[in-house]
Structures are given as structure tokens and as C-alpha cells.
């Protein structure tokens, strides 16, 4: 079996570069096709939750003219923060390889602007129809749909117009997609965003899961993953303001109210997609919680 490294898009400020990825004993997911049958979709999803991580393995990171060594954890995940000489702009390459092997894999990192506005967005039911709160519909989508047949939310263009209105009429360049979905779904999400022309950005997903039961429970976590990642981004970009995107299906408004209350000067605005009939009551309660903080709040109906 062939060991493989999957690089994820990293990000940088004027001092540091963050990169991350996974190493697997094999990664036979194959390329998605528009005419792909439901059975193939089903088998690919099963494979995503049977991935075999390569644990406790040194990975060589070649970045910014220097070489560093990181080690995978028990889930095959690795990450590192490295010095950044100068201030690169836009997307820049980096290389990874298994320590002692010649083959390299290329990833990329985003050198985000220090003072420009960024977007921190949820994914499921905020940008992509996922039925995260409806178990049977959620599982059916996961098992039988692919990146071509999955759909973005119906009025997504209106969402982007609302983002522009919070940023002097311009869509920000720097998007960070923070989700409770597991890294098992990275290839699916990456393809959905590419095929449906969603803004390119950084995926920051939850830890790898193994087993079919974990597939059924995908995204249902009570960990502090999302709030910890948002706090990390705020610390990593101390001069940057962010627009927060989410929905009222799970915990987004609870998380965002904590962030807004603790660091109101860092939040340029909040946009919430309303999913449920009683969602406006939740939204108005959220609006009331952060009233007086001078943070614009808006919503998008389902």
C-alpha cells in the first residue's frame, strides 16, 4: 500500500506561516465525475470513514526557503507554525514529503492582508445545503450525493451581497471556513467549492473520524473546535477585522455572541441564515445579546 500526504491550504501573516495536512497509509478516493452513479458515491463516502492514518511519522516541510520537520499525531494529522521572512502576498507554494523519501507534494498558503477584512464562515446549511439538523436527510445527502449533485443554498448570491455591504461594497479576499465537519470530508468540500464557484479559502475542519457510526454522526460534536479556531484566527491576525457567517441550526449564534462580547472591535459584522420557523425568535435574542456593541447584524431567510 502506498503512503500519501494530503496538504491543506495554510495561511500567513507578516511574521508566521501556518500549514497542516494528513498522512495516510492509502488514500484511494478517486476523482469525482459529473455522471457518477449513486453506488459509487456511496462507496466513496464509506472509504472516507475507513481511512488509515499514518501515525507518529516525521513529515518534512519545505517552506519560505527553509526545511522543518513535523510529526503526525494519532489521527495522522500534522501542523506547524514557521517563521515568515518578508511579507508575501496572495497564494504561495510550499512542499511536503515523508522524511527520507524523494517524492514531494505541493500545497499552498494564503498570505492574508494585515488590515483587510476577512470572513469566517460556517459551511453546512450556511453555504451548502446539508440538513445538519435532520438526521435522515443529512445521511442520505452524504451517502448518495457528490460534489456535482450537492447544492449551495438557494439565495447564496444575496448572502454575498450582504457581505459586500459590510465591507464598503467589496467582497473580501480572505475566507476561512470553520466547520465541525471532519477532515474525512475535505476532498468533497474542496470539490463542491470549486465546482460551484464559491470563494477560495482556508478549510479548518474537525479531527478525523473512523467508522461508519462516525459517518452518521458527522458534524454532531460538542467540542470547542469552532470557537477555539476562531480565537486562534483572531490572535493570528491581531490587526484584522472579520465578518462572521453562520446559521441558527446549531451553535453558531452562541459561539458568535461570545466572540462579539469578548472582542467587539474585531468583528465587522455578523450574518445569520435562518433555517427554522421559529428561527427569527432565536435571531432577535442573539441581536439583543450583542446590542450596544456597534456590530451590524443581518439575516438571510431560508
Secondary structure, DSSP 8 states (H G I E B T S, - for coil): ---EEEEEEEEE-SSEEEEEEEEES--------TT--HHHHHHHHHHHTT--B--S-EEEEEETTEEEEEE--TTSEEEEEEE--S---EEEEEEEEETT-S--EEEEEEE--SSS-EEEE--BTTTB---TT-HHHHHHHHHH--TTT--B-TTHHHHHHHHHHTTTT---SEEEEEEEEEGGGHHHHHHHHHHTT----EEEEE----SHHHHHTTT---SSHHHHHHHHHHHHTTT--EEEEEESSSSHHHHHHHHHHH-GGGEEEEEEEE-STTHHHHHHHHHHHTTTS--EEEEEE-
